[in-house]
């Protein structure tokens, strides 16, 4: 009858500017798609060069090498007899566009430029690309000579157009276009396009996956149709993790789902669907609205069929229920996959973590343990790429990981850096957790180094600073805390470089940081202290979420040591103990709780509140617990702390982006780092309102 179609979409772990590796992964995905009978294969956004090229998009080399890869794809026998849809940057009339290139049997069918650019949060597409804003317009694109030699074509269609085969019509959306109020699929559906595709580079944030799924389900619930979604996966060289979730949806029902977090570099999902289901759905729901535009969408006709003449016995995919991970599972899986990509692509031999016995560093340790668990499972499942990468990291071609703890011992070193202000409780908690996860653990005393540095200062100035508890001033007290923290950073890098050498093993270690997103908001850490590291897997995660994550790890990974860590008050242990007990706590130092900080952080970034509008919202949100005067004090205190310490974000460790209120100065949260910390006008407005209540 010729009405059933088999389509493929995929998630690829592409790497910016890794043209060789990107080509191999694209070809492998096409090969898998064909093996499953697919006639169309969709890949992620800008998959040829990698999405995260950033200012490398300005370089002509990036455009040149992308066309060289496209030529290899056109020439390959793997790409024959299947419509391939790949992403790359293309310059047309001296303007750079983010494009999809659709080709079949060594002929380019069309080039579709992106029409709505992503330019918020972590995205800066308008810096490198222009949107194609000529709706319904198609121009001739003159192919480079190297492509002409393969295709025999001089020009191909370039613009807002769709593809008509002998049995259906397929139209393209690119990432941000789905999120736009005027998504192209709306009008394409009304003009009879039956299959929509979306190639994305959408990054992971906690609790975000349902937004993506709901948008795609909604797109086909309203107007019917088949929707293919492809997404990048992994760390392509930056702070974000692309979390896959490739899917196929028909008439509002999900029929195929890819993994959100996975160590597989190539994942292809296929679905066989009946075009008559789309036509029947539209016949009842959409027919009254199926009106043609004055200027209809340009159709590129191709002599090709997705369906065969005799497909009556071909089974179709049925609706499934999407499985969403809990936030605790997301923390366990996303940063772990990101860490693995970073480790295997950095050429280093493992990680070193200063493990203090607190919630933050313990969370980082658990994420590394989760990574080792994923690696062992992937090897057990027969993932040859993971096994090859693990062997290269540990420097042993015969190594075969059997257990997460045993793998941890090879690639993960933890160290407790004690000072005279450290308690036995935190030392034992760190040691117990290290034993349970299997890391190679060291106890290091930093007092000798601290006293040596203070001795140098004393020789020069004739003064020896004292802690506040011993009669010193606030300046002395802060300086003494800072020198301890900074000594820990220096020692962490020393041991990261030489600890494997001391054990007679090759390679160096990446230093992991453990400052959470809430501490970064107020700058509650020393600049260049032990939170300064190579990378930080928890820098975009709130303290409250980390506590929930550790509770999850107690059962998931059988780590009972975490219970005592969770019950202990958060402390930096940088001031003298009182009768052997901790006298300094984080929340007392910050002047607010971590729960309050999360609320304030979301208002500052997501709700875009300055001091006055934040006060206006919080007097209602916190009315049962705080008076307007107390709310005003909290808001003022936060903005003083935030503005005084914003300069620290210019040097903060690159962190896994997981939270939409992240204060990351590099990409996400573009604000000044030199403020008038008195906020005189803003605070006066608060005072005027507060005085009337």
Secondary structure, DSSP 8 states (H G I E B T S, - for coil): ---EEEEEEEEE---TT-HHHHHHHHHHHHHHHHHTT-SEEE--TTTTT-GGGGGGGGSHHHHHHHHHHHHHHHH-GGGTTSEEEEEEEEEETTEEEEEEEEEETTEEEEEEE-SS---STT--HHHH------TT-EEEEE--HHHHHHH--SEEEEESEEEE-SS-EEEEEETHHHHSTT-HHHHHHHTT--EEEEEE--B--TT-HHHHHHHHHHHHHHH--EEEEEEEEE-SSSS--EE---EEEETTEEEEE--SS-S-SEEEEEEEEEHHHHHHHHHHHTGGG----SS--EEEE-S--SS-S--TT-------------HHHHHHHHHHHHHHHHHHHHT---EEEE--SSHHHHHHHHHHHHHHHHHHHHHHTT-HHHHHHHHHHHT-TT-----HHHHHHHHEEEEEEE-TT--HHHHHHHHHHHHHHT-EEEEEE-HHHHHHHHHHHHHHHS-----GGGT--HHHHHHHHHHHHHHHHHHHHHHHHHHHHHTT-----EEE----HHHHHHT-S-TTSTT--SBBTTTTS-HHHHHHHHHHHHHHTT-THHHHHHHS------S--BTTB----HHHHHTS-HHHHHHHHHHHHTS---HHHHHHHHHHHTTTT--HHHHHHHHHHHHHHHHHHGGGGGS---B----TT---TTTT----SS--TT-HHHHHHHHHHHTT-
